[in-house]
Amino acid sequence: MKRGEKGILILIGVLVLAGMLRSLLITSQPHDKEIPFYSTAGSAVAERAMSIYHQYGCRNCHTLWTLRDSLQSVPAPILDGIGSLHSEDWIYKYLSSSNPQAVVPSRLKLEYRMPSYADMPETDRRTMSQYLASLKVKDWYLEQLKKSEYEKLTGMDAPK
């Protein structure tokens, strides 16, 4: 084995050992492996809402249960946990608004802004509102969700 090859193997060995040591020394948080999001919706509402979600192309901009095109770069709000931030009534009014930017101002380019769903059948808006309001986040993660939403909507760090 040549001297350079030996040096590279030693370097790789040192990096592997350093990584192992680091993982042993860093203590994990109590919720690190726990998924903070859940839904309180029944299966009928969830199935119908997912059908509407796909039909209207919501996934082109929004993440739901981490389902998103890996190439997607539109910074639209994540829908997981939205029910912990807004009530069913608020979501219904938002979906019914002829100008959603009047309700939640957007910093996105015009083509990526939330479109109006005022023309969506009322039953579909109600189903989506009910479902989105059922998307909750566990208490220990709520502040992180609020911070993330603020940063996505404003493009700035959340105030401390």
SULVENWO-V643883 format. One record per pair of residues at least 4 apart in sequence whose C-alpha atoms are under 6 Angstrom apart, sorted by the first residue. I is the first residue (numbers start at 1). J is the second residue. If there is no record, write none. Layout:
i = [I | I]
j = [J | J]
This chain:
i = [36 | 36 | 37 | 37 | 37 | 38 | 38 | 39 | 39 | 39 | 40 | 41 | 43 | 45 | 49 | 49 | 53 | 58 | 61 | 61 | 62 | 62 | 63 | 63 | 63 | 63 | 64 | 64 | 80 | 81 | 81 | 81 | 82 | 83 | 83 | 83 | 83 | 83 | 84 | 87 | 88 | 88 | 88 | 91 | 92 | 95 | 96 | 96 | 97 | 98 | 98 | 101 | 101 | 108 | 108 | 125 | 128 | 129 | 147 | 150 | 150 | 151 | 151 | 151 | 151]
j = [137 | 138 | 81 | 136 | 137 | 135 | 136 | 134 | 135 | 136 | 134 | 134 | 47 | 49 | 53 | 128 | 58 | 62 | 74 | 76 | 76 | 78 | 67 | 68 | 78 | 79 | 79 | 80 | 135 | 135 | 136 | 137 | 135 | 132 | 133 | 134 | 135 | 136 | 136 | 133 | 129 | 130 | 133 | 129 | 129 | 117 | 117 | 118 | 118 | 116 | 118 | 105 | 106 | 112 | 113 | 129 | 132 | 133 | 158 | 154 | 158 | 155 | 156 | 157 | 158]
